Amino acid sequence: MSLFGFVGNMMALGHTPPQGEILKNTYANHAFENFEITAYVSFLVIAEADGQSAHLSGFQQSLREEQAMAEKVSALIRPTTLSLPGALHLGPEG
C-alpha cells in the first residue's frame, strides 16, 4: 500500500460520521485534558510566585485529577481507534 493510500484511508476515517466523530471526540478529549493540566500548572506557578500558598493545595488536587483523567483518556485512544469499522482493513484493496 502506498503512503498516499494510507493517508487517504486515515483522512476518510477522520471524516466519516459517526465513526469519525467518535475518533475526533477522542482527540478533542485528550487535547482538552492536557490543556487543563497546563492551566493548573500555570496556576500553581502564579500562586507560588505571588506567595498565595493558601491556594496551592486546591490547584494541586485539581491538577492530580486532570492528570488521572488524561491518563484514562489516553488509554482509550488505541481501543477506540481499533473499534472503528474498517480500522483493521487498510490493506492494498482498502
N, C-alpha and C positions, 0 to 999 in steps of 0.2 A: 504494500500500500504506500502511496506517495505521501509526503508530508502534507501536500495540499488536500488530499483526500481525508486525512486525519483531521486537519484543521477545519475543513468543511463539515465533517461529521460533528465535531465539537461545537461549532457555531450553530449548526442545526439543532443540536441537543439543547443549547442555551436559549434558543428562540422558539421552542416547541411547547406551547401550553398544553395541558397544565404541568406536564413533567418538567419542562424547562423552568417553570415558575418555582417549582419546589427547589431546584438546584440554585436558582438565583436568590431565593429567600435564604437558603443556607449560607450563601456567600455574604448576603447582607447581614444576617445574624452574627456571623463570625466577625465581620468588619465592625459592627456596632459594639459588640462586647469589647473588642480591642480599643475602640475609641473611648469607651467608658473607663477602661483601665488607664489609658493615657491621661484622661481628665483627672482621675483620682490621684495619680502620681503627681500631676501638676499642683493639685490642691494641697497635697502633703508638702511639697516643696515650698509653696507660698506660705502655708501656715507655719512651717518651721522657720522660714526666713523672717517672718513677721512676729515670731515669738508667741504664736497663738497655740500653745501646747494643749489647751483645753479641747481643741477640735481634732487633734491628731487621732485619737482612738476611733472616733466615728469614721473618719476618712479611711483609716487602716482597715476597719471592719468592712466597709463598703468595697474597698479595693480587693480584699480577700474573696468577697462574694462574687465580684465581677471576674476575678481570675478563675474561680471554680466554674462559673458559668461558661467562660471562654473555653476552658478545657473540655467541658461537656459538648459544646457546640463543635469544637474542633474534632472530637472523637466521632461525631456524626457525619462528617464530610464524606469519608470513604463509603460507609454503608449506604448513605443517601444516594451517592453517585452510582454505586453498583446496583441499587434497587430500581433504577430507571430503566424502562423498556428500551432495548437497543444499546445499552451501555457496554454490553459484552460482545456486541456484533459489529465490530469495527474492522472486520477483515476486508480482503480485496473486493468482495462483492458489495460491501457496505458503503 
